[in-house]
Amino acid sequence: MSINITEADSSHFIDITLDGQPLKLHYNDCGEGSETVVMLHGSGPGASGWANFNRNIEPLVNAGYRVILLDCPGWSKSDSIVCTSSRSDLNARALKEVVDALGLDKIHILGNSMGGHSAVAFTLENPERVGKLVLMGGGTGGASLFTPMPAEGIKLLQGLYRAPTIENLKKMMSVFVFDTGDLTEELFQARLDNMLKRRDHLENFVKSLEANPKQFPDFSPRLPEIKQQTLVIWGRNDRFVPMDTGLRLIAGIPNSELHIFNQCGHWAQWEHADKFNRMVLDFLQH
Ligand SMILES: O=C(O)/C=C/C(=O)/C=C/C=C(\O)C(=O)O
C-alpha cells in the first residue's frame, strides 16, 4: 500500500540549544517504524530535506521505516546561523540535540553532500547512536586527486549565494545533474522562491565562508574509526564533489562499499531515484 505523504502534513519544529544558542529547527517526520532513517541535505542555496529527498521518502516509509528530514541550521525553515568553524561538526551537534529530544537511541543516516560530511562527523562523535550509513556525493572534505578545487559546481554554488538570480540558479543546476531534461521552470521557480524567502540564510552562508572558507574538514585520517556498515553512492559525472572522494571514503571506512552511477551528477538520489531507493532498502534490510 502506498502512503501519500505531503510536506505540510509531515512538517514539525523543534527547539534546541546549540553551543549555548537557542535555535528552532524544522524537520519533516514521515511514517512510523522501529527503525529511523535521518536524511541530511546538501549545502546549496534553497536546499532543504524535502527538496533533496522527496523522491526517496515513500519507499522507505512503505518498507516500515520512520523517515526524518532535518533542515540544518541556516537552511529552509530552520533558524539562521553563522558558522565560523566546521559546518560538518556544527550540523552533527544540532542532529545530536534533535535525536536526544526525539528520544531516538539509534538512527541510520543518509547524507547528501554536506549531509554526508555531517553524517560522518556525527558518527565519529556518537558511534553508539548510529546504525548504518549511506553517503551520497559527500562524507568528507578535502582535495580531489584529479579535479582542481574548488570544483566548478562549488564555484557556481558560492556565486549563487552572493548573487541569487534565476540566471545564476540555472547555471548552477545545469552543472548539478547529468541530464538537465528534468529541470523544469517550475522547479527553478520553486527553488528561487525558497532561496529568496530566507535572504538571511544566503547572507549568513557568505559570512560563514568569509570567516572560514574550509567549512567541511577532511576526515580522512579518522575514517578507520567508523565501524558502521556504510554504503557510498556517487555520480560519475559529479562536478560538485568529485567522485574520487568516494574512493577515499571506502579506502578509509573498513566496512564500506561504493556504487557509482554512470550518467549521473551530484544528486544520485534524485537522478536515479528508483534504483537508488532499491539499493538503499536492500542495504538497510540485509
Ligand atoms: O562543498 C562541499 O563539499 C559540499 C557541497 C554541497 O553540499 C552541495 C550540495 C548542494 C545541494 O544538495 C543542493 O541541493 O543545492
Ligand as a Chemical Component Dictionary entry (heavy atoms), coordinates in Angstrom:
data_LIG
# 
_chem_comp.id                   LIG 
_chem_comp.type                 NON-POLYMER 
_chem_comp.pdbx_formal_charge   0 
_chem_comp.three_letter_code    LIG 
# 
loop_
_chem_comp_atom.comp_id 
_chem_comp_atom.atom_id 
_chem_comp_atom.alt_atom_id 
_chem_comp_atom.type_symbol 
_chem_comp_atom.charge 
_chem_comp_atom.model_Cartn_x 
_chem_comp_atom.model_Cartn_y 
_chem_comp_atom.model_Cartn_z 
_chem_comp_atom.pdbx_ordinal 
LIG O1 O1 O 0 31.347 21.696 -0.847 1  
LIG C1 C1 C 0 31.002 20.561 -0.455 2  
LIG O2 O2 O 0 31.802 19.663 -0.115 3  
LIG C2 C2 C 0 29.558 20.262 -0.356 4  
LIG C3 C3 C 0 28.723 20.810 -1.273 5  
LIG C4 C4 C 0 27.286 20.602 -1.101 6  
LIG O3 O3 O 0 26.799 20.205 -0.044 7  
LIG C5 C5 C 0 26.416 20.937 -2.178 8  
LIG C6 C6 C 0 25.150 20.429 -2.197 9  
LIG C7 C7 C 0 24.056 21.105 -2.840 10 
LIG C8 C8 C 0 22.787 20.613 -2.789 11 
LIG O4 O4 O 0 22.460 19.441 -2.292 12 
LIG C9 C9 C 0 21.659 21.399 -3.297 13 
LIG O5 O5 O 0 20.535 20.906 -3.217 14 
LIG O6 O6 O 0 21.900 22.531 -3.779 15 
# 
loop_
_chem_comp_bond.comp_id 
_chem_comp_bond.atom_id_1 
_chem_comp_bond.atom_id_2 
_chem_comp_bond.value_order 
_chem_comp_bond.pdbx_ordinal 
LIG O1 C1 DOUB 1  
LIG C1 O2 SING 2  
LIG C1 C2 SING 3  
LIG C2 C3 DOUB 4  
LIG C3 C4 SING 5  
LIG C4 O3 DOUB 6  
LIG C4 C5 SING 7  
LIG C5 C6 DOUB 8  
LIG C6 C7 SING 9  
LIG C7 C8 DOUB 10 
LIG C8 O4 SING 11 
LIG C8 C9 SING 12 
LIG C9 O5 DOUB 13 
LIG C9 O6 SING 14 
# 
